[in-house]
Amino acid sequence: MRNRILQSLGAALVGCCLLAGSPQTAAPDPPATKKKAKKKTKRPAAPPVSPAARVAAERKVEDYLAASEEKPFQQPGALVPFFEQLARLATAEEKTPVHIIQFGDSHTAADEWTGGLREQFRARFGDGGSGFSLPGHPFLGYRRFDARGGGSTGWVSEGLRAGAGDGWFGLGGISIDTRRAGQSVFLQAECDRLEIHFLQQPGGGRLALYDYDEFLDEIPTEGETAPGFVRYVTQPGPHRFQLKTLDARPVRLFGWVADKAAGVTYEALGINGAEAPLLLKWDETMLSAYLQRRAPALIVLSYGTNEASDPLWHRESYRDAFAKVVDRLRQGAPTATILVLGPADRWVRMRGRWQLVPGIDDVIAQQQSVCLALGCVYWDTRQRMGGTGSMREWQTAGLAQGDRVHFTAGGYRRLSTVLFSDLMQLLDAYKKVRPETSDQIAHDRPNQDR
């Protein structure tokens, strides 16, 4: 940890018009006001189910999965670059980490689905660390199973599902801000290198970095407005990093990156209530800069659940927006494979009766159209889980929650096993026909050097 590699990203200014609105001096904190606590909305509980009915539903779900296992992907050939990186991770002498980033809504934010995928990728290809995670506790329900974070109460979150603000939200679409001294965030994770993402801004405050109780460094955030980061090399193993503000000046944090030298990371960047066009509200220059730093092999987009019930949704505008999202991600990660996970089956309770949400059909159709046109891979979640209406059986089987929108922990883990199995079957097929040239070059190079 003694060797610090401090870098300040030499990106162009975000824009003169944006700079004009940047804070130059710290404003005094507004007087504290008491706010009424918001009543937490609870999802409806699933009705009681007899053991016999549950067993029958479990069998039906497995029948659904067996019936839909043939050709689960559309445009599967687009997975080849991702598969090549996984193959090299297993065979090359120099191991290059493989990063997977999943953007999505509450299905992603829960980290049950992504957590199951993360565990399976790590078991087969090695643990690359937790990768990127959001700082502090940016919203109720945010969690990562492979890293633990938190912070003091003096931070304000920006971005979130509305994307309100100046768009400087970093890689995850959420930032936390403070103008107070003594505010802190922490991260507990295993890694051998750490990166901190923040906004470099005029009048920016200073941060102190600790590992457990050991002071490591002082980080300035003042400068021309741009994506900022600092990177450190540390001893492999568990760490508890803490950042603490040192003065009453503006500080904006975007997240942590905790990596290891080799293996796979599966980074869950979900926002409750999000729709895919939300990414277009994030500053393009900043998003591209941080994507370039992560250099993901695979970008997963998991949206559509909220679009299906959005009264303002329009198929043509959505198709255009979804295509722009794909284009924007490719600007920052041109070599990444993009895998789109379609929305799951969804129901809504109206006038005391359950009804299917009809908008799912249109959302799937527009997503598939964009994927076909732009060469993305598509995994139809609804079709794979059993098709229209199948969420009812998943709920009866104890694999979906009472709202017939979200899955239970067991349901998300079952989906992760299905998706991982589908990917690995294709990977194994690719390895059988994979050109041997890359492996041969790796073996021949030492002889050529001699």
N, C-alpha and C positions, 0 to 999 in steps of 0.2 A: 504493500500500500504506500511505501515510501516513494516509489517512482510514480510521480504524477505526470500524466500526459494531458496538459491543458490546451484545449483548442477552442477557438471562437469561430464559429462557422462564418465563412466569408461570403455569405449569400448577399445578393443585392437587396437594397432597401425594399421593404414591402410596398412602398409607394408614397409619393410626397403627400398626397391627400390624406393618407392614413397617418403619416408622421405628424401632420399638423394637429391631429387630435390626441397625440401621445402625451401623457402626463409629464410635466417638466419638474415639478416640485411636489413634495408630499402634502396632501391636503389633510387638515385635522380630521380625526375620526368623528362621525356624527354621534350625538348623544344617544346613549343606550335607551331603547324603548322595549317595553314588555310586549311580547306577542303571544297571542293565544295559540296553544299547541294544536296543530292540525290533527284531526281525527284520522287515524290510520285506516285506510280502506282494506278490508279483508276479502280475499277471494272466497267464493262460496264453497262450502265443504261438499265433497262428493257424498251422495246418499249411501246409506248402508247397503251392503251387497252380501248375499248369502255365499258361503264357501263354494257351493256347487256352481252358482252363477259366475263367480270369479274364475274358477277353474275352466269353465266353458269359454269365457271371454279370453283367457290367456291362450287357450288352444286356437281360438279364432285369430287372434293377433299373430301367432306364429304361422298360421296358414296364410294370412295376408302377406307376411314377410317372405315366405317360401314362394308364393305365387308371383311376387314382383321382383325376384332376385335376378332374373335374366335381363341383361343390358340395362343396368340401372342408370347409366350416364348417357347424356347426349353430348356429342362432340368429344368423346373420350381421348381422341388423338392429341388434344391440346394439353393433356397431362404429361406428355413425354418429357418436356424440360424439367418439370418437377421430379419425375421418376428418375431422370438421369442424375440429378443432385443427390437423391436418396441412394442410388446405386453407388455413386462415387464415395458417399459417406461410409459405406460398408466395405469398399474395396481399395480406395486410394490410400497411399502412405500418409499423406498430409490431409488430416480431416478438416473439412470446412463446415462450420455449423450451418444447419438448414433452419431457416426461420419461416414460420407459418403465422399469418395474422388474420384473425377473423373479425370483421366488422359486422354489427348486427343490432337487433333490438333486444327485448328482455330475454329471449331464448338464449342469447349469447351472454348477456349481463349476469345471468344466474350462475354461469361457469360450471353447470352440471354437464351439459352436452360437450362443451369445449374441454372441460376437465377430464371427461372420459376419453376423448380423443388424445389429449395430451399424455395421459398415462400409457396408452397403447403405443403411441409413437415413441415415447421414451423407452418402453420395454424392448422394442425391436431395434431402435436406431441409436439409443443413448440419450442421456439427459443433457440438454443444452442450456439449462437454467430456466428462469421464469420469463426472461426477455423483458418486453415493455409492460409496465403496469402503471395505472394512474396514481397520482400522489395523494396521500392522506386518505380521507373518506369522502369522496366528492359527491356522493348521493346515497340516499337510503337504499340499502340492499346491495351496494357494490361489494364484490368479494372476488378473491382469487384463492383457489385451494392450494396453489403451489407457493404462495408468498403471502405474508401478513403485513398489512400496513395500517396506518392511522395517523392522527395528528391532533393538534390543539383546536380550539373552537373559533379562533380568530380568522379563519379563512373563508372566503366567499367563492362559490363555484360559479363558473360561467360556461356558456355553451349549452350542454345538455340537450334535451329533445327539441327545444325551440330553436337552438342555434343562435340565440339573441346575443348581440355584442359585435365586436369588431372582427370576429373570425379568427383571431389569434388563439387557437385552441390546441395547437400541437398535433400529435399523431392520433390521439384518442378522441378528439372532438370536445374535450373538457379541460378547462384550466381552473386552478385555484389561486386566489389573489389575497394579499394582505398589505397593509401599510403600517403594521404594528411591529414593534420590536418584541423579541421573545416568543414569537410564534414558531411552531415546529411541526415537522412531519417525520415519520419513521418508516423503514422497510426492513422486514426480516426475511432473508432469502439466502440460499446457497449460491455462490458464484465465485469466479476468479477475476472478474472485471465488472466495473460499474460505470454507468453513464447517467448523467442528470440532464434533463431537458428543461429549459426555462426560456422566458422571453428576455432577450437583451434589449434594454430600453433606456432612454435618457432619464437620468435621475434614479436609476434602479438601485435597490438596496443590496447589502452584503449578506451572505449566508455563511454560517459555520457548519462544517461537515464533521461528524463524529462516527466512529465505529465502536459500538458499545460506549464506553466512557472515554475513549481515546480521541483527542482532537486530531483531525487529519489535515484540514485545510480551510482557508477562507476563500470564498467564491464571490467575486464581484459580478453583478448583473447589469452594471451601467454601460451604456454604449449606444451606438446607432441602432435603431429598431431593426431587429433581425432574429431569426431562430438562433438560440444559444444552446451550448452544451459544454460540459466538461466530462472527461473520461479518465478513469483511474484503473490501474492494474493492482490487484490485491492477492492475498494468499487464498488458495482454494479452501472452501469450507463454508460453514454458516456464519452469517454476519447480521448485525443489527445496525443499520445506517440511520443516522438522524441528521436532518437539516434544521437549522435554527436561524431566524432572522436576527440581525445584529443592530438594526436601526429602524427608525420610523420612516421608511422610504418604500416605494412600491416594489413588490416582488410578485412575479407570476410564475407558477410552476406548471409544467405539462406532464411530467412523469419521470419514472426511473427505468433503467434498463439493467438487469442483472443477468449476465451471460456466463457461460462456460466455454472452454476452448473448442469443444466438439459436441455433437449431438443435435437434437431437435428442440426448438422452442415452439409452443403453441400459445399464442398471445390473444387473449379474449378482450376485444374492445367493443363491448355492447352498451347501449344506452336504452333504458326503459322507455317505451313508447316511440322509438325512432322509426323513421321511414327512410328509404334509401336516398332520396334527394337531399336529406339533411347534410350529406357530405359536401354538397355544393356551396354550403354556407361557410365552410371552413376556408381560411386563407389558402389559396392554391400554392403560392410560393413556399409557405411554411410546411404544408402537408408534403409537398414534393421533396423538400429538403430532408425531412425526417424519414420519409420512405427510402430515400437514397441511402441514408445511414443504416437502416435496418436491412436493406436489400433482400426482401422476402422472396423465397422460392415459390410460395403459394399464398395468394390472397383469397380468402373466403368471404363471400357476401351472403348474409343470412337475413333477408328482409322480406316483407310482403304481408305479414300478419296484420300490421296496423293499417297498411294501405287498403286492405280488403274492406275495412269498415269506415274508411275516411269519406265523408260525404262530398268532399271537394276533389276526390280523385277523378282523374280524366285519363283515358287510355293513351291518347296521342301525346299529351304533355308528359305523362309518366314514362312512356317509351323513350322520348327524347332525353328526359332527365336521367333515366337509368343508363342510357348510352353515354351521357356526359360523365357520369360517375365512373364508369369503366375507363373512359379516355383519361380522366384526371388521375386515376390510380396508375395507369400505364405511363403517364408522364414521369412519375416518381419511381416506378419500378417496371421498366420496360421489358425485363426478362422474366417477370413473374407470371406463373400460370394463374388465371382467375377462375375460381370455382364458385358457382352460384348455387346456393341451397334454397330451393323454392319454399314457400310457406306451407306449413302443415295444415291438415284439415281443421276447420274451426266452426264452432257453433255459437249461437247467441240465444239468450232466453228473452222472449218477447211475449207479453200478455200471458205469462205463466206457462208458455210452451217453448220447447227447444226448437230452433230452426237453424238450418245451415246458413252460413254467411255466403251469399252468392258471389261476392266480389272476388273470391279466391280464383275463380276461373279466369277472369280477365287479367289479374295480376300475373298468374303463371304464364298466360299466353304472351303477354308483353315482355316478360323476362326471358322467355325462351326465344322470342323473336330477336331480341338484342344479342343474346348469346350466340345464336346462329350467325348473325351478321358480323359480329366482332370476334368470333373464334374463342368464346369462353366455354367452359364445361358446365353442364347443368345437371343437377341431381334433384329430381322432383320429389320432395319430401312427402307430399300428400300421397302421391302415387305409390311411393316405396312403403309407406306405412299401411297401405290398404285401400287408398282411394277415397272418393267422396263419401262422407258419413262414417269413416272408420274411427274417428276420435271417440265415438260413443263406446266402442268395444275396448279401446285403450283405457277409458275412464273406468269401465266396469272391471277391467283386469287390474286396476290399481296403478296403472301406468300414466294416467293423466289426471289433472286436478279437476275440481268441481266446476270450474269455469269453462271447461272444454276448449280452452285456448292453450294453456300451459301444461307441461308434463310434470309428473312427479320426478323425484331424484332417480327412481328406478326406470322411469320411462325415458328420461334423457340419456341415461347410461345405456339403455337398450338401443336407442338410436345411434349413439356413438359407436357401439359395437358393430351395428349394421353398416354404417358409413365406412368405418375403418376396414371392415372385411371386404367391402366392395372395392375400395382403393387398393388393398393389398392383392386381391385377385388380379386386378389389372396390372399391378406392378410385377407380379410373378410372371404374367404372360409377356410383359414387355422385356423382362430380363432374359427370357428364352429366345427372343428374336433380336435382342440388343446387339448392335455392332460391337465387335471385340476390339475395335481400333483404340478406343480410349484406354482400355485395360492394357493392351499391348504396349502402347506408348509409355504408360506408367512403368511397365517392367523393363522396357528397353532403354529408358533414359539414363540409368546409371552406367550402362555399357557405353552409350554414346559419350557420356562425360569423360569416361576413362580414355 
